[in-house]
Amino acid sequence: MTREDRAITLVDLMAQTLAVIDQGEQPEVLICRALAKASNADVAVLIGLDPSRRPRVHAAVPDARSAAALADVAARSGGRNPNSLLRGGQHPILGEVVLIGPEFDENTIQRRARVLAVSRRNGFAPDAQALLAEAVAPVTFMMPRVAAACVSSQAARDAAEAAAALNLTPREVEVLQLLSEGLLARTIASRLGLSPRTVHKHLSNVYTKLGVHDRLVAVGIARENGLISQV
């Protein structure tokens, strides 16, 4: 693979990723698979941190079970070279391991932090090593946006599941969101194109379903369940 070939590969990767940027974890899966294939890696994994700061696998090649050992290596890679976005080493079972992304340490608190790890038992060829090194800039440039889309998609799924569990309709969730922003019923009605009477009916239904009689308590329950965004 020539330098021009590597450049084309990375430009194509960026274009394909941006084309599916709003499709949940699909961009992360695409990045993981594309770099694994281009570098002839045996295993690849892209990990992040969940809200409890525990490592979470967002994409894996060939599958999560096969990539479990590599994910563990990536999660425990802190302290070796904190200023480098490209790190590597040898593993007794996985062979050569290359990591792209920031290290996870006590200062890593963002849910958008990601590390891509690839491994090859017999070691990466020089052109594959060059490709991975050249991938650092575009991958680290795209990853915050890709991760943000993933977080947003997951939040939307969680909110939908919570709403279904509480038997709340999409309109009732909308009313709750605006209520959490401090808007009064008349303003909510204007914002949603409804009559104040209809908004009061929605609020009454919300209070009944949540088993509360106070707007602050209702908003608190909605936030705890991820139904509404923080403002």
C-alpha positions in Angstrom: 0.0 0.0 0.0 1.5 3.3 -1.1 1.2 6.6 0.7 -1.3 7.7 -1.9 -3.3 4.5 -1.3 -3.3 5.1 2.4 -4.5 8.7 1.9 -7.3 7.5 -0.3 -8.3 4.9 2.3 -8.4 7.5 5.1 -10.3 10.0 3.0 -12.9 7.4 2.1 -13.2 6.4 5.8 -13.9 10.0 6.8 -16.5 10.5 4.0 -18.3 7.2 4.9 -18.2 8.1 8.6 -19.6 11.6 8.1 -22.4 10.1 5.8 -23.7 8.0 8.7 -22.8 10.3 11.6 -26.4 10.5 12.9 -27.0 6.7 12.9 -26.2 5.8 16.5 -23.2 3.6 16.9 -22.9 2.8 13.1 -20.1 5.3 12.6 -18.1 3.7 15.4 -18.6 0.3 13.9 -17.6 1.6 10.5 -14.3 3.1 11.8 -13.4 -0.1 13.7 -14.1 -2.4 10.8 -12.5 -0.2 8.2 -9.2 0.2 10.0 -9.1 -3.5 11.0 -9.5 -4.5 7.4 -7.1 -1.9 6.0 -4.4 -2.9 8.5 -5.0 -6.7 8.3 -5.6 -6.8 12.0 -6.8 -10.0 13.6 -8.8 -8.2 16.2 -10.0 -4.6 16.6 -12.1 -2.9 19.3 -13.3 0.6 20.0 -14.1 1.3 23.6 -15.4 4.2 25.7 -16.5 4.8 29.2 -20.1 4.4 30.5 -21.6 6.8 33.0 -19.9 4.9 35.8 -16.5 5.3 34.1 -16.4 1.6 33.4 -15.0 0.5 29.9 -17.7 -0.2 27.4 -17.2 -1.9 24.0 -18.8 0.2 21.2 -17.5 -1.8 18.3 -15.5 -5.0 17.8 -14.0 -7.2 15.1 -14.6 -10.0 14.6 -17.0 -9.9 17.6 -17.1 -8.7 21.2 -16.2 -12.1 22.6 -13.0 -12.4 20.5 -12.1 -8.8 21.3 -12.6 -9.0 25.0 -8.8 -9.5 25.8 -7.9 -6.5 23.5 -10.6 -4.4 25.1 -9.0 -5.1 28.5 -5.6 -4.2 27.3 -6.9 -0.9 25.9 -8.8 -0.1 29.1 -5.7 -0.7 31.2 -3.2 1.2 29.0 -3.0 4.4 31.1 0.3 5.7 32.4 2.6 4.6 29.7 2.8 7.7 27.5 0.1 10.2 28.5 1.0 12.7 25.8 0.7 10.3 22.9 -2.4 9.5 20.9 -0.6 6.5 19.2 0.8 3.8 21.4 1.9 0.3 20.8 3.4 -2.8 22.4 3.6 -6.6 22.4 1.1 -8.9 24.1 1.9 -12.5 24.8 -1.3 -13.8 23.1 -2.5 -11.0 20.9 0.8 -10.1 19.4 1.5 -6.6 18.3 -1.1 -4.1 19.7 -1.6 -0.5 18.5 -3.8 2.0 20.4 -5.2 5.2 18.9 -6.8 7.7 21.3 -6.3 9.3 24.7 -5.4 7.1 27.7 -8.1 6.3 30.2 -7.1 7.5 33.7 -8.5 9.3 36.7 -8.9 12.4 34.7 -10.9 10.8 31.9 -14.5 11.6 32.8 -16.1 12.3 29.5 -18.5 9.8 28.0 -17.2 10.8 24.6 -13.7 9.6 25.2 -12.8 6.7 22.9 -9.8 4.4 22.3 -9.4 2.3 19.2 -7.2 -0.8 19.6 -6.0 -3.2 16.9 -3.9 -6.3 17.2 -2.1 -8.8 14.9 -0.5 -12.0 16.2 2.3 -11.9 13.7 2.8 -8.2 13.8 1.7 -5.4 11.5 3.4 -4.9 8.2 5.3 -1.6 7.7 2.6 -0.2 5.4 -0.1 -1.2 8.0 1.9 0.5 10.7 2.2 3.6 8.5 -1.6 3.6 7.9 -2.4 3.4 11.6 0.0 6.2 12.3 -1.5 8.4 9.6 -5.0 7.5 10.9 -4.4 9.2 14.2 -5.2 12.7 13.0 -8.5 12.0 11.1 -9.7 9.5 13.7 -9.1 11.7 16.7 -10.6 14.6 14.7 -13.8 12.7 14.0 -14.2 10.7 17.2 -15.7 13.5 19.4 -18.5 14.1 16.9 -19.0 10.4 16.3 -19.1 9.7 20.1 -21.5 12.6 20.6 -23.9 11.1 18.1 -23.6 7.7 19.9 -24.3 9.3 23.2 -27.3 11.2 21.8 -28.7 8.1 20.1 -28.3 6.1 23.3 -30.0 8.8 25.3 -32.9 8.9 22.9 -33.3 5.1 23.2 -33.2 5.2 26.9 -35.7 8.1 27.0 -38.1 6.1 24.7 -37.8 3.0 26.9 -38.4 5.1 30.1 -41.5 6.8 28.5 -42.9 3.5 27.5 -42.3 2.1 31.0 -44.2 5.0 32.5 -46.9 4.9 29.8 -46.1 8.5 28.8 -46.9 9.7 25.2 -44.4 11.6 23.1 -46.6 14.7 23.5 -46.6 14.3 27.3 -42.8 14.0 27.3 -42.6 17.2 25.2 -44.8 19.0 27.8 -42.5 17.7 30.6 -39.4 19.0 28.8 -40.9 22.5 28.4 -42.1 22.4 32.0 -38.6 21.6 33.1 -37.4 24.7 31.4 -39.6 26.8 33.6 -42.3 27.6 31.1 -45.9 28.1 32.1 -48.9 26.3 30.6 -49.8 29.2 28.4 -46.3 29.5 27.0 -46.1 25.7 26.5 -49.3 25.9 24.6 -48.0 28.6 22.3 -44.7 26.7 21.8 -46.5 23.5 20.8 -49.4 25.0 18.9 -52.0 23.8 21.5 -54.6 25.4 23.6 -53.8 26.1 27.3 -56.7 23.7 28.2 -55.0 20.9 26.2 -51.7 21.5 27.9 -53.4 21.4 31.4 -55.0 18.1 30.3 -51.5 16.7 29.4 -50.1 17.9 32.7 -52.9 16.2 34.6 -52.3 13.0 32.7 -48.5 13.3 33.5 -49.1 13.8 37.2 -51.5 10.9 37.4 -49.1 8.5 35.6 -46.2 9.6 37.7 -48.2 9.5 40.9 -47.4 13.1 41.9 -49.1 16.4 42.4 -46.2 18.8 42.0 -44.4 20.0 38.8 -41.0 20.0 40.5 -41.4 16.4 41.6 -42.6 15.4 38.2 -39.6 17.1 36.5 -37.3 15.4 39.0 -38.7 12.0 38.2 -38.4 12.7 34.5 -34.8 13.7 34.8 -33.9 10.6 37.0 -35.4 8.4 34.2 -33.6 10.2 31.4 -36.9 11.4 29.9 -35.8 15.0 29.5 -32.5 16.7 28.8 -30.6 18.8 31.3 -31.0 22.5 30.8 
